[in-house]
Structures are given as C-alpha cells and as structure tokens.
Amino acid sequence: MFRKAWSFIRGWFKPVYRVACVTEKPERVERRTVYMIGEDDSFWAAVLVCPCGCQSEVWLNLLKHENRPTWTVERVQGTKAHITPSVWRQNGCRSHFLIKRGLLIWFGSAS
C-alpha cells in the first residue's frame, strides 16, 4: 500500500515522458514527448528534446536490421514512454539518460 501511495505522490513532482505516434517529425518538438515516426505501426525513428535543457533534438534509430546503434521505444501504462537501452549523446552536451515507465533516470554528462 505504501508503494502505491508513494508512486502516486511521486507522479505529482516528476515530469512524465509520453509517446506520440506521428507520420513525420512535427514542426515543433515538445519537451517530455517522444515522437515515434513511421506509418502503420512500423516506426523507423524517434525524436525528443534533450532533457538536459540544451534544447537539442535527440534522434533515435528504431530500425533493428539497419545501422547501429538502435533503440526500442514502447508505450507502457497508457502513453508513458519507455526507451531501451539508455541514450548517451556522443556530441554536444554528452548527456546520458534513460526513460523508464515515463520517468527520466539521469546518469549525468561526460563533460
């Protein structure tokens, strides 16, 4: 019971990342939204605003049989985003993070 209550309260204070399925990248990428780009439930890429605050777009390859690295983006508990494996930007801010069940898990930055 305590875990359920804590999870509910924690949801008030932690921003939740949600999934939006689109056929092409929107003109404006909103914070805390992971856009899965594709058609007919076949998605080839995902894009989101870097959670560090640098405002850069982070592109993720979702094509398992193409160039590496690849990620998996899932919708869990309704529209909450779940990204595996972690995202570790090699350029720019060099942020390292994971989005699990809609919540940001921050590993920091290499710089």
N, C-alpha and C positions, 0 to 999 in steps of 0.2 A: 504494500500500500504506500509506503514511504517513497519507493522508487517512482511510482506513477505520479504522485503529488510533486516530487522534485522535478520530474520530466516536464510536467505541465507548467510549473513556475519558471523553469529554465527557458522554456519557449517564449516567455514574455521578454526576456533580456537578450537572447541570442538571435541575430538575424538568420532567417531560414532561406536557403537557396532553393529555387524552384526550377522545374523543367518546362520549357515551351518548345513545342514541335513546329517548325516552320519549313517552307519550301526554299527559302533563300534568306540570307542574312538580313535582319532588319536594318533600316537606316540608322537607328539609334539603339545601341545595345544597352539595356538597363542593368543596373547593379543588382546583384543577387539573383540573376536569372541566367540559366544555362540554356542556350538555344541549340537544339538539335536540328541540323539542317539536312533535309532529304525529302523523299516522297514515298508514299505507300509503305510506311513503317520500315523503309530502308534508308538509314541515315549514314552520311559519309563524313560529316564533321560536326563539331560543336564549338561554340564560341561563347565567351563570358568576359566580363570586365575583371581585370586582375584585382583580387581582394586586398592587395597591399595599399591601394589608394593611388597608384601611379596612373590610373585611367587607361592603361594599355589593354588592347583586346588580346585575349589568350585563345588561340586556336588549337583544337584537339582533333587528331585524326581518329576516326571511328572505323576505318576500313581494315579489318583484321588481316586480309590477304594482300595488302598493299605495303607501302613503305612503313617502316617502323620509326618512331615508337607509335603505339596505338593505345587507345583508352576505351573503356566501356562507360557509357553514361546510362543510368537507369532511373526510372521513376519509382519511388518507393513511398508507401504511406500516402497515397494520393498523388500529389505533384512534386514531392520533395526530391531533390537531386541526390544522386549517389554516383561518384566518379571513382573509378579504379583504373590503374594504380594512381599514386599521388602525382601531382603536377609539380615539376621542378623546372622553372624557367632558366634557360641557359644564357639568355640575353636580357638586357635591360635591368630590371630590379632584382632578378635572380631569386624570386620568391619560391618557396617550397611549401605546398599545402595539399590538403585532401578535403574533399567534401563528402561527408558520410551521413546518410539519412537527413540531408538538408542542412547539416551543421558544418561550419568551417573548422577544420583542425589545422592549426598553424604550426609549421615546423621552422619558420623564420626565413632568413635570407642569407645567401652565401657572401654578400658584400658587407 
